[in-house]
């Protein structure tokens, strides 16, 4: 089974969402990607449709934008 991918940038909104996502799902089924620390994954996130973080990519390829921490353009800069 493919994993969920949770993209975030480390801001308080993102960290709070990360804690909630890991609490309501099986943490073994979620890959957490901190785009501030893994800048090489920003292009990947954009290609999947991530427009802002925090965002959760489902195994089906759907992007669920959660609240609003930062736009992907802000993360790139």
C-alpha positions as a LaTeX table, in Angstrom:
\begin{tabular}{lrrr}
\hline
Residue & $x$ (\AA) & $y$ (\AA) & $z$ (\AA) \\
\hline
Unk1 & 0.00 & 0.00 & 0.00 \\
Unk2 & 1.25 & 3.45 & $-0.87$ \\
Unk3 & 1.68 & 5.91 & 1.98 \\
Unk4 & 0.15 & 9.29 & 2.56 \\
Unk5 & 2.68 & 12.12 & 2.26 \\
Unk6 & 2.30 & 15.06 & 4.63 \\
Unk7 & 4.14 & 18.14 & 3.35 \\
Unk8 & 4.85 & 21.03 & 5.68 \\
Unk9 & 7.26 & 23.89 & 6.28 \\
Unk10 & 7.74 & 23.76 & 10.04 \\
Unk11 & 5.52 & 26.71 & 10.96 \\
Unk12 & 3.24 & 26.42 & 14.02 \\
Unk13 & 0.17 & 25.74 & 11.82 \\
Unk14 & 2.07 & 22.95 & 10.04 \\
Unk15 & 3.42 & 21.37 & 13.22 \\
Unk16 & $-0.04$ & 21.39 & 14.80 \\
Unk17 & $-1.54$ & 19.77 & 11.69 \\
Unk18 & 1.26 & 17.17 & 11.66 \\
Unk19 & 0.48 & 16.17 & 15.24 \\
Unk20 & $-3.23$ & 15.88 & 14.43 \\
Unk21 & $-2.64$ & 13.84 & 11.26 \\
Unk22 & $-0.33$ & 11.42 & 13.07 \\
Unk23 & $-2.85$ & 11.11 & 15.91 \\
Unk24 & $-5.80$ & 10.19 & 13.68 \\
Unk25 & $-3.94$ & 7.89 & 11.27 \\
Unk26 & $-1.47$ & 5.05 & 11.47 \\
Unk27 & 1.87 & 6.92 & 11.65 \\
Unk28 & 3.49 & 4.06 & 9.73 \\
Unk29 & 1.32 & 4.96 & 6.74 \\
Unk30 & 2.36 & 8.64 & 6.65 \\
Unk31 & 5.62 & 10.00 & 5.29 \\
Unk32 & 6.28 & 13.44 & 6.79 \\
Unk33 & 8.23 & 15.79 & 4.54 \\
Unk34 & 9.49 & 19.06 & 6.04 \\
Unk35 & 10.06 & 21.18 & 2.92 \\
Unk36 & 12.23 & 23.66 & 4.81 \\
Unk37 & 14.66 & 20.87 & 5.64 \\
Unk38 & 14.16 & 18.89 & 2.41 \\
Unk39 & 14.14 & 21.64 & $-0.19$ \\
Unk40 & 14.91 & 19.10 & $-2.90$ \\
Unk41 & 11.33 & 17.80 & $-2.46$ \\
Unk42 & 9.62 & 21.14 & $-3.24$ \\
Unk43 & 9.40 & 20.41 & $-6.99$ \\
Unk44 & 7.93 & 16.99 & $-6.21$ \\
Unk45 & 5.28 & 18.60 & $-4.00$ \\
Unk46 & 4.40 & 21.14 & $-6.68$ \\
Unk47 & 4.07 & 18.44 & $-9.34$ \\
Unk48 & 1.56 & 16.57 & $-7.18$ \\
Unk49 & $-0.58$ & 19.72 & $-6.90$ \\
Unk50 & 0.50 & 21.11 & $-3.53$ \\
Unk51 & $-0.20$ & 24.84 & $-3.58$ \\
Unk52 & 0.20 & 25.56 & 0.12 \\
Unk53 & 1.32 & 23.80 & 3.25 \\
Unk54 & 0.36 & 21.97 & 5.31 \\
Unk55 & $-0.98$ & 19.53 & 2.74 \\
Unk56 & $-1.65$ & 15.81 & 2.71 \\
Unk57 & $-1.17$ & 13.80 & $-0.48$ \\
Unk58 & $-3.38$ & 10.70 & $-0.45$ \\
Unk59 & $-2.30$ & 7.38 & $-1.94$ \\
Unk60 & $-4.83$ & 8.07 & $-4.73$ \\
Unk61 & $-2.98$ & 11.27 & $-5.66$ \\
Unk62 & $-5.48$ & 13.74 & $-4.17$ \\
Unk63 & $-4.02$ & 16.75 & $-2.38$ \\
Unk64 & $-5.82$ & 17.84 & 0.77 \\
Unk65 & $-4.83$ & 21.37 & 1.72 \\
Unk66 & $-5.13$ & 21.74 & 5.48 \\
Unk67 & $-5.64$ & 25.21 & 6.92 \\
Unk68 & $-3.07$ & 27.67 & 5.55 \\
Unk69 & 0.47 & 27.97 & 6.80 \\
Unk70 & 2.35 & 29.19 & 3.73 \\
Unk71 & 2.03 & 29.14 & $-0.03$ \\
Unk72 & 4.42 & 26.88 & $-1.90$ \\
Unk73 & 5.91 & 30.04 & $-3.47$ \\
Unk74 & 6.78 & 31.31 & 0.03 \\
Unk75 & 8.39 & 27.98 & 0.88 \\
Unk76 & 10.54 & 28.17 & $-2.28$ \\
Unk77 & 11.94 & 31.59 & $-1.31$ \\
\hline
\end{tabular}
